[in-house]
C-alpha cells in the first residue's frame, strides 16, 4: 500500500498518517510536491523561451508551502545548467522563487478557485514517476520520510530529489548545495519542525 497525501499541510498530514500506521513501512508514505515542480518548470521554460519538456533535473526541497525551494542551481534547460541559460540571477533568486512559492495563492486570488485540475495532473505525474524508471541521471520531487540525507532531521516528511527503478525509490545523493541553497533548505526544514511540534499530540509513534 502506498499513500500519497495532497491535502494541506500535506507534509505534516503525511507525517500524522505515517505515525498512526505502525504496520505500514515509512517508505510507503509520500506528500506531493510535483505540483510545485511542474509550476517551476513552466516558469523556467517561459523565461528561456523553450518547451517545458526541455527542463530537467529540477527538485523542490522541503515543505509544500511558501518556504519550498525549487532548486534552479542543479536544474537544466536542454542539458545546460539553468543559471547558464537564464543569466538573470536576481530573477532566479527572487521573482522565480516567489512566483513558484506563492503560485497557489495567486491562482485562488485570481480565479476564486483552487487549481484542482493542475493538482490532479500532478497526482498522476507523481504516481507515474514512482512506478516507472526515472530517466538516467534525472530526478523528480516528492516528500518522503527523511533518513537524515543532506542533514535533514530524520523522520520529517521532506521533499527531496528522488529517483525510482519502477518498484523502489531512493533519494538522490551528492547534489552540490551552495550557501544560498543551504539557507533556503534550512528555512523550509525549520518550518517543518515547527509544524511537527504543533501536532506532537497526534504523533504517537
Order of alpha helices (4+ residues) and beta strands (2+ residues): beta-alpha-beta-alpha-beta-beta-beta-beta-beta-alpha-alpha-alpha-alpha-beta-beta-beta-alpha
